[in-house]
Amino acid sequence: MNDNDQIIFETERLKLIVLDPRQLSMLAEDLPALEKELGVSYQADPVEGVFKQIIEGQAAVASGDPDNYIWHSFWLIVRKSDNTVVGSADFKRPPDKLGEVEIGYGLGEQFEHNGYMTETVRFMCGWAEKRGDISAVIAQTEPENIPSHNVLKRCGFSVYKREENLWWKKSLQQ
């Protein structure tokens, strides 16, 4: 793969590297090789347990839908100043029939409270809005995850459903 094939978005302080299906598998199975390929140092949450299972599942889905892998992959959140991976974010699936997409995200604990996730979520919502076929971005949080609630509030989301978890929505301009 050459640099022209890699999807990389940039914000003020971050690079968001969208992993292709092969790289997504590497994230789960060979992190040192992925770090070398991308020229980054992975310092985010450990790739283990349920997180690793989610990545492996997404890699399988992304491999089976190569034209839409951006909707099934993880976007590494890389701090530009030192090429450190501080977290990841993803769209959990392509837009549904209502034009809604769901996002998920996580940040290494040592990188919290620096605005990285707010910067990332704002970018992802803006990117989705520019596409023109997305009506809303939704997210799910645990009721006690106040830092995540604050990220979503700062990005214009509001709670629209309360179940075991809270469901948040940001309607986009159409």
N, C-alpha and C positions, 0 to 999 in steps of 0.2 A: 504494500500500500504506500502510495506517495502522499505528500502533504496536501495535494490538491483534492484527494478523496476524503480526507478527514474533515468532519464537520466540527468547527470550532466557532463559538460565539464569544464575543467579548463585551464586558461591562466595564465600568470605571476601574475596578480593582481586580476583576476576576476573568478567567477564561473558563468557558463551559465546553468541555470536550464530550461530544456525543460518541459513545462507544459503538462501533459496528458489531455485528453478531459475533465475529471471531474475538474481538477485544473484550466483549462482554463475558465470553467464556473464560478468557484469560484472567479477568478480574476475579473470578471464582476459583480458578485452578492454578494460575501461575502469575501471581501478582508481581514478583520481581521482573519477569519478562515484560509485563505490561508497563511497569515503571520505566524500564529501559527504552522500550519502543516509543513511549510518549515523552520521555525526558522529564518525568515528574517524580516526586517523592510522596508516596501514599502515607498520610498521617491521620486519616479519618477513622471512623469506627472499624474495628476488625471485621474482616470478611469471614464470618463463621456463623454457625447455627442457622436460625431462621433467615437471617439476612443472606447468607450464602445460598440457601434453598431458593429464595426469591430470585436471586441473580441467575441461578441455573435454570429456573423455570422461564424467566424472561429471555434468556439466551436461546432456549429451544423455540420459543414463540417467534423471536426476532429472526432466527435462521429460516423459519418456515414462511416468513412474510418480508422478504428482503426489500421490497419497494416501500414498506412502511416501518422499517426498523426503528426509525426515530421515535415512534410512539411506544415501542416496547423496550427500549434501551435505557441505560442509566447515563446521565450527564454528569461527568466528574466536575466538581467545583474546585478549580485550581487558582490559588492565590498567585497573581502575576509577579509580585515582588520576589518570590523565591521558588516558584513552580511546585509548591506544596499542595497536595490534594487535601482539602479541608473537609469535604463532604461530597454528597451526591444528591441528585434529584432525578425525577422521572415523570413522564406521562405514563399512566398505567395501562392505557389502551388508546386506540384511535378514537376520534370523535364518534359519539353515539348518534342515534337518529334525531336527537334533539340538538345536536351540535355541541354537546358537553364533553369535556375531557377532565379526567381526574389527575391531580398531581400528588406526588409523594416526595419526601425529602428527609435528609438526615445530615447532621453535622457532627464532626468529632468534638467531644466535650470540651477539649482545650481551646476550641475555636469559637465557642458560643459567645454571644454578647459583643460581637464585632460588626454586626450588620451584614455578614456574608449571606445569610439565608434570605433576609429581606431583599437584598440586591438580586439574588438569584430568582426568587419567586416573582418579583416585579418584572424581571427580564422575560421569564417564561410566559407570564400573562400577556405582556406586550407582544411577544412573538406570536402567541396564539391569536391575539386580536388582529394582527396584521394579515393573517392568513385569510380572513373573511368568511371562513366556513365554521367558525367556532362561536357559539353563543354564550358559553359560560365555562369557567374553570371551577372545579369543585375539589375539596380536600376533606379528609377525615382526620380527626385528632382524638386522642384519649382525653377525657374530661379534666384530668389533672395536669395536662401538658401545657402549662401557662406560657412558657416561652414560644411554643408553636402557635398558640392562640394569638399572641402578640404579633408574631410575624404576619399571620393572615390578616389581622385587623389593620396593620400598617399598610398592607397591600390592597386594601379595599374589600376584603371578604366579610361576610356576615353569616352567622349561624342560621341555617334554614331547617334543620332537622336535628332532634335530640333522641338518640337511642342509647345503646350501650356506649357509643362514641358520639361525638359531635360532628355534624356535617356542615361544611362551610361552602359558600358559593360567592363567586364574583361574576356578575353579569358583564358581558363585553358589549361595546358599541357595535351596532349593526347598521 
